[in-house]
Amino acid sequence: MNSNATAKKFIVLPQVQEIVPYSASHIWRLERSGHFPQRVRLGGNRVAWLQSEVNSWVESKLAARTDHTNCNNCGNLK
């Protein structure tokens, strides 16, 4: 693999929960509603997530927080 190739890494639920402090059922609900990356079925009884997608989801949450803190009209929201 050359240095320009993007490495794809699968992570399983316990690893996802180290990154995202949600229960398995809450992650499932977020997935079903389209608010969390979809799991990838690796086999009959094995699923995983792409680490890059989970990390992107975290970054989007941080960006939303940053956008909100820089909002000029946010002080008027109650």
N, CA, C, O and CB atoms as a CASP TS submission, in Angstrom:
PFRMAT TS
TARGET T0000
AUTHOR 0000-0000-0000
METHOD Language model
MODEL 1
PARENT N/A
ATOM      1  N   MET     1       0.856  -1.181   0.000  1.00  0.00           N
ATOM      2  CA  MET     1       0.000   0.000   0.000  1.00  0.00           C
ATOM      3  C   MET     1       0.892   1.231   0.000  1.00  0.00           C
ATOM      4  O   MET     1       1.815   1.343   0.806  1.00  0.00           O
ATOM      5  CB  MET     1      -0.968   0.005   1.228  1.00  0.00           C
ATOM      6  N   ASN     2       0.608   2.148  -0.909  1.00  0.00           N
ATOM      7  CA  ASN     2       1.437   3.349  -0.952  1.00  0.00           C
ATOM      8  C   ASN     2       0.925   4.405   0.025  1.00  0.00           C
ATOM      9  O   ASN     2      -0.145   4.249   0.614  1.00  0.00           O
ATOM     10  CB  ASN     2       1.474   3.920  -2.374  1.00  0.00           C
ATOM     11  N   SER     3       1.689   5.468   0.190  1.00  0.00           N
ATOM     12  CA  SER     3       1.336   6.475   1.190  1.00  0.00           C
ATOM     13  C   SER     3       0.098   7.278   0.808  1.00  0.00           C
ATOM     14  O   SER     3      -0.496   7.933   1.664  1.00  0.00           O
ATOM     15  CB  SER     3       2.496   7.414   1.403  1.00  0.00           C
ATOM     16  N   ASN     4      -0.307   7.238  -0.477  1.00  0.00           N
ATOM     17  CA  ASN     4      -1.484   7.974  -0.908  1.00  0.00           C
ATOM     18  C   ASN     4      -2.768   7.189  -0.701  1.00  0.00           C
ATOM     19  O   ASN     4      -3.860   7.754  -0.774  1.00  0.00           O
ATOM     20  CB  ASN     4      -1.351   8.352  -2.354  1.00  0.00           C
ATOM     21  N   ALA     5      -2.650   5.904  -0.447  1.00  0.00           N
ATOM     22  CA  ALA     5      -3.840   5.071  -0.265  1.00  0.00           C
ATOM     23  C   ALA     5      -4.445   5.326   1.114  1.00  0.00           C
ATOM     24  O   ALA     5      -3.728   5.484   2.102  1.00  0.00           O
ATOM     25  CB  ALA     5      -3.492   3.568  -0.436  1.00  0.00           C
ATOM     26  N   THR     6      -5.770   5.364   1.163  1.00  0.00           N
ATOM     27  CA  THR     6      -6.462   5.556   2.432  1.00  0.00           C
ATOM     28  C   THR     6      -6.732   4.191   3.034  1.00  0.00           C
ATOM     29  O   THR     6      -7.413   3.363   2.428  1.00  0.00           O
ATOM     30  CB  THR     6      -7.788   6.361   2.247  1.00  0.00           C
ATOM     31  N   ALA     7      -6.206   3.955   4.213  1.00  0.00           N
ATOM     32  CA  ALA     7      -6.408   2.675   4.880  1.00  0.00           C
ATOM     33  C   ALA     7      -7.801   2.642   5.487  1.00  0.00           C
ATOM     34  O   ALA     7      -8.208   3.574   6.181  1.00  0.00           O
ATOM     35  CB  ALA     7      -5.330   2.434   5.965  1.00  0.00           C
ATOM     36  N   LYS     8      -8.521   1.577   5.224  1.00  0.00           N
ATOM     37  CA  LYS     8      -9.848   1.385   5.795  1.00  0.00           C
ATOM     38  C   LYS     8      -9.703   0.405   6.953  1.00  0.00           C
ATOM     39  O   LYS     8      -9.109  -0.664   6.805  1.00  0.00           O
ATOM     40  CB  LYS     8     -10.878   0.862   4.719  1.00  0.00           C
ATOM     41  N   LYS     9     -10.245   0.776   8.095  1.00  0.00           N
ATOM     42  CA  LYS     9     -10.139  -0.087   9.259  1.00  0.00           C
ATOM     43  C   LYS     9     -11.527  -0.304   9.844  1.00  0.00           C
ATOM     44  O   LYS     9     -12.264   0.650  10.094  1.00  0.00           O
ATOM     45  CB  LYS     9      -9.181   0.518  10.315  1.00  0.00           C
ATOM     46  N   PHE    10     -11.873  -1.564  10.058  1.00  0.00           N
ATOM     47  CA  PHE    10     -13.131  -1.902  10.700  1.00  0.00           C
ATOM     48  C   PHE    10     -12.940  -1.888  12.215  1.00  0.00           C
ATOM     49  O   PHE    10     -11.913  -2.325  12.734  1.00  0.00           O
ATOM     50  CB  PHE    10     -13.645  -3.282  10.220  1.00  0.00           C
ATOM     51  N   ILE    11     -13.952  -1.377  12.906  1.00  0.00           N
ATOM     52  CA  ILE    11     -13.955  -1.443  14.368  1.00  0.00           C
ATOM     53  C   ILE    11     -15.279  -2.056  14.810  1.00  0.00           C
ATOM     54  O   ILE    11     -16.319  -1.843  14.187  1.00  0.00           O
ATOM     55  CB  ILE    11     -13.747  -0.022  15.008  1.00  0.00           C
ATOM     56  N   VAL    12     -15.220  -2.813  15.887  1.00  0.00           N
ATOM     57  CA  VAL    12     -16.408  -3.486  16.408  1.00  0.00           C
ATOM     58  C   VAL    12     -17.037  -2.639  17.518  1.00  0.00           C
ATOM     59  O   VAL    12     -16.454  -1.651  17.965  1.00  0.00           O
ATOM     60  CB  VAL    12     -16.051  -4.903  16.937  1.00  0.00           C
ATOM     61  N   LEU    13     -18.219  -3.036  17.948  1.00  0.00           N
ATOM     62  CA  LEU    13     -19.013  -2.229  18.879  1.00  0.00           C
ATOM     63  C   LEU    13     -18.238  -1.753  20.112  1.00  0.00           C
ATOM     64  O   LEU    13     -18.307  -0.567  20.435  1.00  0.00           O
ATOM     65  CB  LEU    13     -20.205  -3.020  19.325  1.00  0.00           C
ATOM     66  N   PRO    14     -17.509  -2.616  20.810  1.00  0.00           N
ATOM     67  CA  PRO    14     -16.780  -2.090  21.989  1.00  0.00           C
ATOM     68  C   PRO    14     -15.804  -0.969  21.628  1.00  0.00           C
ATOM     69  O   PRO    14     -15.592  -0.050  22.419  1.00  0.00           O
ATOM     70  CB  PRO    14     -16.014  -3.221  22.676  1.00  0.00           C
ATOM     71  N   GLN    15     -15.212  -1.044  20.440  1.00  0.00           N
ATOM     72  CA  GLN    15     -14.298   0.012  20.012  1.00  0.00           C
ATOM     73  C   GLN    15     -15.076   1.286  19.653  1.00  0.00           C
ATOM     74  O   GLN    15     -14.618   2.395  19.931  1.00  0.00           O
ATOM     75  CB  GLN    15     -13.457  -0.462  18.806  1.00  0.00           C
ATOM     76  N   VAL    16     -16.239   1.124  19.042  1.00  0.00           N
ATOM     77  CA  VAL    16     -17.086   2.283  18.753  1.00  0.00           C
ATOM     78  C   VAL    16     -17.473   2.959  20.058  1.00  0.00           C
ATOM     79  O   VAL    16     -17.459   4.186  20.154  1.00  0.00           O
ATOM     80  CB  VAL    16     -18.354   1.867  17.957  1.00  0.00           C
ATOM     81  N   GLN    17     -17.818   2.158  21.066  1.00  0.00           N
ATOM     82  CA  GLN    17     -18.252   2.711  22.350  1.00  0.00           C
ATOM     83  C   GLN    17     -17.107   3.363  23.127  1.00  0.00           C
ATOM     84  O   GLN    17     -17.360   4.138  24.049  1.00  0.00           O
ATOM     85  CB  GLN    17     -18.881   1.619  23.193  1.00  0.00           C
ATOM     86  N   GLU    18     -15.868   3.069  22.779  1.00  0.00           N
ATOM     87  CA  GLU    18     -14.744   3.792  23.361  1.00  0.00           C
ATOM     88  C   GLU    18     -14.663   5.204  22.793  1.00  0.00           C
ATOM     89  O   GLU    18     -14.192   6.127  23.458  1.00  0.00           O
ATOM     90  CB  GLU    18     -13.429   3.039  23.107  1.00  0.00           C
ATOM     91  N   ILE    19     -15.129   5.362  21.554  1.00  0.00           N
ATOM     92  CA  ILE    19     -15.099   6.654  20.881  1.00  0.00           C
ATOM     93  C   ILE    19     -16.375   7.445  21.173  1.00  0.00           C
ATOM     94  O   ILE    19     -16.331   8.648  21.428  1.00  0.00           O
ATOM     95  CB  ILE    19     -14.921   6.465  19.366  1.00  0.00           C
ATOM     96  N   VAL    20     -17.508   6.749  21.131  1.00  0.00           N
ATOM     97  CA  VAL    20     -18.829   7.362  21.286  1.00  0.00           C
ATOM     98  C   VAL    20     -19.480   6.764  22.537  1.00  0.00           C
ATOM     99  O   VAL    20     -19.780   5.570  22.546  1.00  0.00           O
ATOM    100  CB  VAL    20     -19.729   7.129  20.003  1.00  0.00           C
ATOM    101  N   PRO    21     -19.704   7.535  23.568  1.00  0.00           N
ATOM    102  CA  PRO    21     -20.218   6.976  24.829  1.00  0.00           C
ATOM    103  C   PRO    21     -21.724   6.723  24.813  1.00  0.00           C
ATOM    104  O   PRO    21     -22.462   7.270  25.633  1.00  0.00           O
ATOM    105  CB  PRO    21     -19.887   7.907  25.968  1.00  0.00           C
ATOM    106  N   TYR    22     -22.170   5.897  23.881  1.00  0.00           N
ATOM    107  CA  TYR    22     -23.580   5.536  23.764  1.00  0.00           C
ATOM    108  C   TYR    22     -23.749   4.041  23.951  1.00  0.00           C
ATOM    109  O   TYR    22     -22.826   3.267  23.695  1.00  0.00           O
ATOM    110  CB  TYR    22     -24.148   5.975  22.405  1.00  0.00           C
ATOM    111  N   SER    23     -24.916   3.642  24.391  1.00  0.00           N
ATOM    112  CA  SER    23     -25.230   2.222  24.502  1.00  0.00           C
ATOM    113  C   SER    23     -25.418   1.640  23.106  1.00  0.00           C
ATOM    114  O   SER    23     -25.600   2.369  22.131  1.00  0.00           O
ATOM    115  CB  SER    23     -26.499   1.997  25.369  1.00  0.00           C
ATOM    116  N   ALA    24     -25.370   0.319  23.031  1.00  0.00           N
ATOM    117  CA  ALA    24     -25.575  -0.367  21.756  1.00  0.00           C
ATOM    118  C   ALA    24     -26.948  -0.039  21.183  1.00  0.00           C
ATOM    119  O   ALA    24     -27.079   0.177  19.978  1.00  0.00           O
ATOM    120  CB  ALA    24     -25.423  -1.885  21.929  1.00  0.00           C
ATOM    121  N   SER    25     -27.966   0.001  22.028  1.00  0.00           N
ATOM    122  CA  SER    25     -29.312   0.277  21.534  1.00  0.00           C
ATOM    123  C   SER    25     -29.441   1.712  21.031  1.00  0.00           C
ATOM    124  O   SER    25     -30.160   1.956  20.061  1.00  0.00           O
ATOM    125  CB  SER    25     -30.339   0.014  22.629  1.00  0.00           C
ATOM    126  N   HIS    26     -28.766   2.663  21.665  1.00  0.00           N
ATOM    127  CA  HIS    26     -28.836   4.042  21.195  1.00  0.00           C
ATOM    128  C   HIS    26     -28.110   4.199  19.854  1.00  0.00           C
ATOM    129  O   HIS    26     -28.581   4.916  18.971  1.00  0.00           O
ATOM    130  CB  HIS    26     -28.234   4.995  22.243  1.00  0.00           C
ATOM    131  N   ILE    27     -26.980   3.535  19.707  1.00  0.00           N
ATOM    132  CA  ILE    27     -26.266   3.552  18.426  1.00  0.00           C
ATOM    133  C   ILE    27     -27.167   2.974  17.343  1.00  0.00           C
ATOM    134  O   ILE    27     -27.238   3.522  16.243  1.00  0.00           O
ATOM    135  CB  ILE    27     -24.932   2.751  18.516  1.00  0.00           C
ATOM    136  N   TRP    28     -27.850   1.881  17.638  1.00  0.00           N
ATOM    137  CA  TRP    28     -28.770   1.265  16.682  1.00  0.00           C
ATOM    138  C   TRP    28     -29.878   2.245  16.288  1.00  0.00           C
ATOM    139  O   TRP    28     -30.207   2.365  15.108  1.00  0.00           O
ATOM    140  CB  TRP    28     -29.383  -0.022  17.276  1.00  0.00           C
ATOM    141  N   ARG    29     -30.451   2.945  17.268  1.00  0.00           N
ATOM    142  CA  ARG    29     -31.505   3.922  16.970  1.00  0.00           C
ATOM    143  C   ARG    29     -30.980   5.059  16.089  1.00  0.00           C
ATOM    144  O   ARG    29     -31.656   5.487  15.153  1.00  0.00           O
ATOM    145  CB  ARG    29     -32.084   4.494  18.274  1.00  0.00           C
ATOM    146  N   LEU    30     -29.789   5.540  16.388  1.00  0.00           N
ATOM    147  CA  LEU    30     -29.199   6.598  15.570  1.00  0.00           C
ATOM    148  C   LEU    30     -28.956   6.115  14.141  1.00  0.00           C
ATOM    149  O   LEU    30     -29.200   6.849  13.183  1.00  0.00           O
ATOM    150  CB  LEU    30     -27.884   7.085  16.194  1.00  0.00           C
ATOM    151  N   GLU    31     -28.481   4.889  14.002  1.00  0.00           N
ATOM    152  CA  GLU    31     -28.274   4.312  12.670  1.00  0.00           C
ATOM    153  C   GLU    31     -29.581   4.257  11.896  1.00  0.00           C
ATOM    154  O   GLU    31     -29.651   4.674  10.740  1.00  0.00           O
ATOM    155  CB  GLU    31     -27.667   2.906  12.778  1.00  0.00           C
ATOM    156  N   ARG    32     -30.614   3.739  12.549  1.00  0.00           N
ATOM    157  CA  ARG    32     -31.914   3.573  11.890  1.00  0.00           C
ATOM    158  C   ARG    32     -32.501   4.912  11.447  1.00  0.00           C
ATOM    159  O   ARG    32     -33.206   4.976  10.441  1.00  0.00           O
ATOM    160  CB  ARG    32     -32.892   2.864  12.825  1.00  0.00           C
ATOM    161  N   SER    33     -32.217   5.971  12.185  1.00  0.00           N
ATOM    162  CA  SER    33     -32.745   7.288  11.841  1.00  0.00           C
ATOM    163  C   SER    33     -31.824   8.040  10.876  1.00  0.00           C
ATOM    164  O   SER    33     -32.137   9.157  10.464  1.00  0.00           O
ATOM    165  CB  SER    33     -32.954   8.111  13.107  1.00  0.00           C
ATOM    166  N   GLY    34     -30.695   7.434  10.518  1.00  0.00           N
ATOM    167  CA  GLY    34     -29.772   8.060   9.584  1.00  0.00           C
ATOM    168  C   GLY    34     -28.833   9.073  10.219  1.00  0.00           C
ATOM    169  O   GLY    34     -28.232   9.888   9.520  1.00  0.00           O
ATOM    170  N   HIS    35     -28.703   9.025  11.554  1.00  0.00           N
ATOM    171  CA  HIS    35     -27.865   9.991  12.265  1.00  0.00           C
ATOM    172  C   HIS    35     -26.542   9.418  12.761  1.00  0.00           C
ATOM    173  O   HIS    35     -25.845  10.057  13.549  1.00  0.00           O
ATOM    174  CB  HIS    35     -28.621  10.544  13.425  1.00  0.00           C
ATOM    175  N   PHE    36     -26.197   8.225  12.308  1.00  0.00           N
ATOM    176  CA  PHE    36     -24.929   7.597  12.689  1.00  0.00           C
ATOM    177  C   PHE    36     -24.514   6.705  11.529  1.00  0.00           C
ATOM    178  O   PHE    36     -25.376   6.178  10.825  1.00  0.00           O
ATOM    179  CB  PHE    36     -25.055   6.775  14.039  1.00  0.00           C
ATOM    180  N   PRO    37     -23.210   6.521  11.313  1.00  0.00           N
ATOM    181  CA  PRO    37     -22.762   5.664  10.205  1.00  0.00           C
ATOM    182  C   PRO    37     -23.372   4.256  10.281  1.00  0.00           C
ATOM    183  O   PRO    37     -23.558   3.701  11.364  1.00  0.00           O
ATOM    184  CB  PRO    37     -21.231   5.566  10.207  1.00  0.00           C
ATOM    185  N   GLN    38     -23.668   3.711   9.137  1.00  0.00           N
ATOM    186  CA  GLN    38     -24.244   2.373   9.064  1.00  0.00           C
ATOM    187  C   GLN    38     -23.173   1.310   9.291  1.00  0.00           C
ATOM    188  O   GLN    38     -22.040   1.441   8.827  1.00  0.00           O
ATOM    189  CB  GLN    38     -24.930   2.158   7.708  1.00  0.00           C
ATOM    190  N   ARG    39     -23.546   0.277   9.998  1.00  0.00           N
ATOM    191  CA  ARG    39     -22.648  -0.849  10.208  1.00  0.00           C
ATOM    192  C   ARG    39     -22.480  -1.623   8.908  1.00  0.00           C
ATOM    193  O   ARG    39     -23.312  -1.533   8.005  1.00  0.00           O
ATOM    194  CB  ARG    39     -23.176  -1.772  11.327  1.00  0.00           C
ATOM    195  N   VAL    40     -21.396  -2.382   8.827  1.00  0.00           N
ATOM    196  CA  VAL    40     -21.096  -3.222   7.678  1.00  0.00           C
ATOM    197  C   VAL    40     -21.178  -4.671   8.145  1.00  0.00           C
ATOM    198  O   VAL    40     -20.539  -5.053   9.125  1.00  0.00           O
ATOM    199  CB  VAL    40     -19.683  -2.889   7.067  1.00  0.00           C
ATOM    200  N   ARG    41     -21.962  -5.466   7.443  1.00  0.00           N
ATOM    201  CA  ARG    41     -22.067  -6.887   7.799  1.00  0.00           C
ATOM    202  C   ARG    41     -20.859  -7.614   7.222  1.00  0.00           C
ATOM    203  O   ARG    41     -20.656  -7.642   6.008  1.00  0.00           O
ATOM    204  CB  ARG    41     -23.408  -7.518   7.268  1.00  0.00           C
ATOM    205  N   LEU    42     -20.062  -8.199   8.109  1.00  0.00           N
ATOM    206  CA  LEU    42     -18.863  -8.916   7.692  1.00  0.00           C
ATOM    207  C   LEU    42     -19.113 -10.404   7.508  1.00  0.00           C
ATOM    208  O   LEU    42     -18.389 -11.077   6.774  1.00  0.00           O
ATOM    209  CB  LEU    42     -17.762  -8.708   8.700  1.00  0.00           C
ATOM    210  N   GLY    43     -20.123 -10.905   8.165  1.00  0.00           N
ATOM    211  CA  GLY    43     -20.452 -12.322   8.094  1.00  0.00           C
ATOM    212  C   GLY    43     -21.809 -12.536   8.719  1.00  0.00           C
ATOM    213  O   GLY    43     -22.517 -11.576   9.025  1.00  0.00           O
ATOM    214  N   GLY    44     -22.170 -13.773   8.910  1.00  0.00           N
ATOM    215  CA  GLY    44     -23.482 -14.097   9.450  1.00  0.00           C
ATOM    216  C   GLY    44     -23.785 -13.437  10.780  1.00  0.00           C
ATOM    217  O   GLY    44     -24.892 -12.940  10.985  1.00  0.00           O
ATOM    218  N   ASN    45     -22.831 -13.423  11.675  1.00  0.00           N
ATOM    219  CA  ASN    45     -23.049 -12.873  13.019  1.00  0.00           C
ATOM    220  C   ASN    45     -22.029 -11.806  13.396  1.00  0.00           C
ATOM    221  O   ASN    45     -21.774 -11.576  14.579  1.00  0.00           O
ATOM    222  CB  ASN    45     -23.010 -13.986  14.041  1.00  0.00           C
ATOM    223  N   ARG    46     -21.448 -11.159  12.397  1.00  0.00           N
ATOM    224  CA  ARG    46     -20.395 -10.190  12.701  1.00  0.00           C
ATOM    225  C   ARG    46     -20.649  -8.889  11.949  1.00  0.00           C
ATOM    226  O   ARG    46     -20.834  -8.887  10.732  1.00  0.00           O
ATOM    227  CB  ARG    46     -19.006 -10.758  12.339  1.00  0.00           C
ATOM    228  N   VAL    47     -20.655  -7.786  12.690  1.00  0.00           N
ATOM    229  CA  VAL    47     -20.784  -6.459  12.085  1.00  0.00           C
ATOM    230  C   VAL    47     -19.665  -5.570  12.604  1.00  0.00           C
ATOM    231  O   VAL    47     -19.079  -5.828  13.656  1.00  0.00           O
ATOM    232  CB  VAL    47     -22.178  -5.832  12.392  1.00  0.00           C
ATOM    233  N   ALA    48     -19.382  -4.521  11.849  1.00  0.00           N
ATOM    234  CA  ALA    48     -18.362  -3.558  12.250  1.00  0.00           C
ATOM    235  C   ALA    48     -18.685  -2.228  11.581  1.00  0.00           C
ATOM    236  O   ALA    48     -19.560  -2.149  10.718  1.00  0.00           O
ATOM    237  CB  ALA    48     -16.922  -4.053  11.866  1.00  0.00           C
ATOM    238  N   TRP    49     -17.983  -1.207  11.982  1.00  0.00           N
ATOM    239  CA  TRP    49     -18.113   0.119  11.399  1.00  0.00           C
ATOM    240  C   TRP    49     -16.761   0.514  10.838  1.00  0.00           C
ATOM    241  O   TRP    49     -15.721   0.042  11.297  1.00  0.00           O
ATOM    242  CB  TRP    49     -18.619   1.160  12.444  1.00  0.00           C
ATOM    243  N   LEU    50     -16.788   1.383   9.843  1.00  0.00           N
ATOM    244  CA  LEU    50     -15.529   1.936   9.361  1.00  0.00           C
ATOM    245  C   LEU    50     -15.085   3.015  10.337  1.00  0.00           C
ATOM    246  O   LEU    50     -15.841   3.937  10.644  1.00  0.00           O
ATOM    247  CB  LEU    50     -15.672   2.508   7.913  1.00  0.00           C
ATOM    248  N   GLN    51     -13.876   2.894  10.811  1.00  0.00           N
ATOM    249  CA  GLN    51     -13.365   3.851  11.787  1.00  0.00           C
ATOM    250  C   GLN    51     -13.390   5.267  11.217  1.00  0.00           C
ATOM    251  O   GLN    51     -13.698   6.217  11.938  1.00  0.00           O
ATOM    252  CB  GLN    51     -11.938   3.473  12.214  1.00  0.00           C
ATOM    253  N   SER    52     -13.073   5.418   9.949  1.00  0.00           N
ATOM    254  CA  SER    52     -13.060   6.745   9.336  1.00  0.00           C
ATOM    255  C   SER    52     -14.449   7.383   9.356  1.00  0.00           C
ATOM    256  O   SER    52     -14.564   8.595   9.540  1.00  0.00           O
ATOM    257  CB  SER    52     -12.546   6.658   7.898  1.00  0.00           C
ATOM    258  N   GLU    53     -15.514   6.579   9.169  1.00  0.00           N
ATOM    259  CA  GLU    53     -16.868   7.121   9.206  1.00  0.00           C
ATOM    260  C   GLU    53     -17.271   7.531  10.618  1.00  0.00           C
ATOM    261  O   GLU    53     -17.927   8.556  10.804  1.00  0.00           O
ATOM    262  CB  GLU    53     -17.857   6.102   8.660  1.00  0.00           C
ATOM    263  N   VAL    54     -16.885   6.741  11.605  1.00  0.00           N
ATOM    264  CA  VAL    54     -17.192   7.090  12.999  1.00  0.00           C
ATOM    265  C   VAL    54     -16.430   8.359  13.382  1.00  0.00           C
ATOM    266  O   VAL    54     -16.980   9.250  14.029  1.00  0.00           O
ATOM    267  CB  VAL    54     -16.825   5.915  13.966  1.00  0.00           C
ATOM    268  N   ASN    55     -15.171   8.433  12.981  1.00  0.00           N
ATOM    269  CA  ASN    55     -14.386   9.636  13.284  1.00  0.00           C
ATOM    270  C   ASN    55     -14.967  10.866  12.596  1.00  0.00           C
ATOM    271  O   ASN    55     -14.978  11.952  13.176  1.00  0.00           O
ATOM    272  CB  ASN    55     -12.927   9.443  12.858  1.00  0.00           C
ATOM    273  N   SER    56     -15.450  10.706  11.369  1.00  0.00           N
ATOM    274  CA  SER    56     -16.085  11.826  10.661  1.00  0.00           C
ATOM    275  C   SER    56     -17.354  12.271  11.375  1.00  0.00           C
ATOM    276  O   SER    56     -17.642  13.465  11.453  1.00  0.00           O
ATOM    277  CB  SER    56     -16.411  11.435   9.208  1.00  0.00           C
ATOM    278  N   TRP    57     -18.112  11.308  11.898  1.00  0.00           N
ATOM    279  CA  TRP    57     -19.324  11.631  12.643  1.00  0.00           C
ATOM    280  C   TRP    57     -18.972  12.468  13.886  1.00  0.00           C
ATOM    281  O   TRP    57     -19.635  13.459  14.190  1.00  0.00           O
ATOM    282  CB  TRP    57     -20.074  10.332  13.050  1.00  0.00           C
ATOM    283  N   VAL    58     -17.923  12.048  14.591  1.00  0.00           N
ATOM    284  CA  VAL    58     -17.473  12.793  15.771  1.00  0.00           C
ATOM    285  C   VAL    58     -17.062  14.212  15.364  1.00  0.00           C
ATOM    286  O   VAL    58     -17.423  15.181  16.032  1.00  0.00           O
ATOM    287  CB  VAL    58     -16.287  12.061  16.468  1.00  0.00           C
ATOM    288  N   GLU    59     -16.313  14.328  14.275  1.00  0.00           N
ATOM    289  CA  GLU    59     -15.878  15.643  13.804  1.00  0.00           C
ATOM    290  C   GLU    59     -17.069  16.531  13.450  1.00  0.00           C
ATOM    291  O   GLU    59     -17.045  17.736  13.699  1.00  0.00           O
ATOM    292  CB  GLU    59     -14.959  15.494  12.591  1.00  0.00           C
ATOM    293  N   SER    60     -18.111  15.933  12.868  1.00  0.00           N
ATOM    294  CA  SER    60     -19.302  16.721  12.525  1.00  0.00           C
ATOM    295  C   SER    60     -19.998  17.225  13.789  1.00  0.00           C
ATOM    296  O   SER    60     -20.535  18.333  13.803  1.00  0.00           O
ATOM    297  CB  SER    60     -20.283  15.879  11.678  1.00  0.00           C
ATOM    298  N   LYS    61     -19.990  16.419  14.845  1.00  0.00           N
ATOM    299  CA  LYS    61     -20.575  16.860  16.110  1.00  0.00           C
ATOM    300  C   LYS    61     -19.768  18.007  16.711  1.00  0.00           C
ATOM    301  O   LYS    61     -20.336  18.961  17.244  1.00  0.00           O
ATOM    302  CB  LYS    61     -20.652  15.690  17.102  1.00  0.00           C
ATOM    303  N   LEU    62     -18.451  17.912  16.624  1.00  0.00           N
ATOM    304  CA  LEU    62     -17.597  18.988  17.133  1.00  0.00           C
ATOM    305  C   LEU    62     -17.786  20.263  16.313  1.00  0.00           C
ATOM    306  O   LEU    62     -17.814  21.361  16.868  1.00  0.00           O
ATOM    307  CB  LEU    62     -16.118  18.559  17.113  1.00  0.00           C
ATOM    308  N   ALA    63     -17.913  20.119  15.002  1.00  0.00           N
ATOM    309  CA  ALA    63     -18.118  21.280  14.135  1.00  0.00           C
ATOM    310  C   ALA    63     -19.457  21.941  14.441  1.00  0.00           C
ATOM    311  O   ALA    63     -19.553  23.168  14.439  1.00  0.00           O
ATOM    312  CB  ALA    63     -18.051  20.869  12.650  1.00  0.00           C
ATOM    313  N   ALA    64     -20.486  21.146  14.701  1.00  0.00           N
ATOM    314  CA  ALA    64     -21.799  21.695  15.033  1.00  0.00           C
ATOM    315  C   ALA    64     -21.733  22.475  16.340  1.00  0.00           C
ATOM    316  O   ALA    64     -22.361  23.525  16.480  1.00  0.00           O
ATOM    317  CB  ALA    64     -22.847  20.573  15.133  1.00  0.00           C
ATOM    318  N   ARG    65     -20.974  21.957  17.287  1.00  0.00           N
ATOM    319  CA  ARG    65     -20.811  22.662  18.557  1.00  0.00           C
ATOM    320  C   ARG    65     -20.093  23.978  18.333  1.00  0.00           C
ATOM    321  O   ARG    65     -20.496  25.008  18.874  1.00  0.00           O
ATOM    322  CB  ARG    65     -20.041  21.797  19.570  1.00  0.00           C
ATOM    323  N   THR    66     -19.038  23.954  17.546  1.00  0.00           N
ATOM    324  CA  THR    66     -18.267  25.155  17.254  1.00  0.00           C
ATOM    325  C   THR    66     -19.121  26.167  16.519  1.00  0.00           C
ATOM    326  O   THR    66     -19.086  27.356  16.834  1.00  0.00           O
ATOM    327  CB  THR    66     -17.026  24.814  16.434  1.00  0.00           C
ATOM    328  N   ASP    67     -19.901  25.702  15.527  1.00  0.00           N
ATOM    329  CA  ASP    67     -20.786  26.598  14.789  1.00  0.00           C
ATOM    330  C   ASP    67     -21.785  27.249  15.736  1.00  0.00           C
ATOM    331  O   ASP    67     -22.084  28.437  15.608  1.00  0.00           O
ATOM    332  CB  ASP    67     -21.524  25.836  13.672  1.00  0.00           C
ATOM    333  N   HIS    68     -22.294  26.486  16.671  1.00  0.00           N
ATOM    334  CA  HIS    68     -23.287  27.005  17.608  1.00  0.00           C
ATOM    335  C   HIS    68     -22.673  28.049  18.543  1.00  0.00           C
ATOM    336  O   HIS    68     -23.321  29.045  18.863  1.00  0.00           O
ATOM    337  CB  HIS    68     -23.897  25.859  18.425  1.00  0.00           C
ATOM    338  N   THR    69     -21.442  27.834  18.979  1.00  0.00           N
ATOM    339  CA  THR    69     -20.817  28.775  19.904  1.00  0.00           C
ATOM    340  C   THR    69     -20.440  30.073  19.209  1.00  0.00           C
ATOM    341  O   THR    69     -20.262  31.094  19.874  1.00  0.00           O
ATOM    342  CB  THR    69     -19.585  28.151  20.540  1.00  0.00           C
ATOM    343  N   ASN    70     -20.314  30.057  17.873  1.00  0.00           N
ATOM    344  CA  ASN    70     -19.992  31.264  17.130  1.00  0.00           C
ATOM    345  C   ASN    70     -21.228  31.962  16.578  1.00  0.00           C
ATOM    346  O   ASN    70     -21.110  32.931  15.827  1.00  0.00           O
ATOM    347  CB  ASN    70     -19.056  30.932  16.005  1.00  0.00           C
ATOM    348  N   CYS    71     -22.383  31.489  16.935  1.00  0.00           N
ATOM    349  CA  CYS    71     -23.641  32.027  16.429  1.00  0.00           C
ATOM    350  C   CYS    71     -23.948  33.368  17.087  1.00  0.00           C
ATOM    351  O   CYS    71     -23.929  33.485  18.312  1.00  0.00           O
ATOM    352  CB  CYS    71     -24.793  31.034  16.674  1.00  0.00           C
ATOM    353  N   ASN    72     -24.231  34.381  16.265  1.00  0.00           N
ATOM    354  CA  ASN    72     -24.552  35.713  16.801  1.00  0.00           C
ATOM    355  C   ASN    72     -25.925  35.767  17.457  1.00  0.00           C
ATOM    356  O   ASN    72     -26.135  36.537  18.395  1.00  0.00           O
ATOM    357  CB  ASN    72     -24.484  36.746  15.695  1.00  0.00           C
ATOM    358  N   ASN    73     -26.857  34.959  16.974  1.00  0.00           N
ATOM    359  CA  ASN    73     -28.225  35.011  17.487  1.00  0.00           C
ATOM    360  C   ASN    73     -28.519  33.902  18.485  1.00  0.00           C
ATOM    361  O   ASN    73     -29.652  33.792  18.952  1.00  0.00           O
ATOM    362  CB  ASN    73     -29.205  34.933  16.345  1.00  0.00           C
ATOM    363  N   CYS    74     -27.564  33.101  18.815  1.00  0.00           N
ATOM    364  CA  CYS    74     -27.815  31.959  19.698  1.00  0.00           C
ATOM    365  C   CYS    74     -28.197  32.398  21.104  1.00  0.00           C
ATOM    366  O   CYS    74     -28.881  31.651  21.803  1.00  0.00           O
ATOM    367  CB  CYS    74     -26.588  31.063  19.757  1.00  0.00           C
ATOM    368  N   GLY    75     -27.792  33.554  21.536  1.00  0.00           N
ATOM    369  CA  GLY    75     -28.162  34.042  22.858  1.00  0.00           C
ATOM    370  C   GLY    75     -29.657  34.287  22.991  1.00  0.00           C
ATOM    371  O   GLY    75     -30.193  34.330  24.098  1.00  0.00           O
ATOM    372  N   ASN    76     -30.328  34.448  21.849  1.00  0.00           N
ATOM    373  CA  ASN    76     -31.765  34.680  21.859  1.00  0.00           C
ATOM    374  C   ASN    76     -32.569  33.398  21.889  1.00  0.00           C
ATOM    375  O   ASN    76     -33.787  33.441  22.064  1.00  0.00           O
ATOM    376  CB  ASN    76     -32.158  35.485  20.667  1.00  0.00           C
ATOM    377  N   LEU    77     -31.916  32.254  21.723  1.00  0.00           N
ATOM    378  CA  LEU    77     -32.609  30.968  21.717  1.00  0.00           C
ATOM    379  C   LEU    77     -32.818  30.493  23.136  1.00  0.00           C
ATOM    380  O   LEU    77     -31.873  30.462  23.925  1.00  0.00           O
ATOM    381  CB  LEU    77     -31.823  29.921  20.910  1.00  0.00           C
ATOM    382  N   LYS    78     -34.032  30.127  23.471  1.00  0.00           N
ATOM    383  CA  LYS    78     -34.321  29.610  24.816  1.00  0.00           C
ATOM    384  C   LYS    78     -35.291  28.505  24.732  1.00  0.00           C
ATOM    385  O   LYS    78     -35.666  27.933  25.756  1.00  0.00           O
ATOM    386  CB  LYS    78     -34.853  30.689  25.731  1.00  0.00           C
TER
END
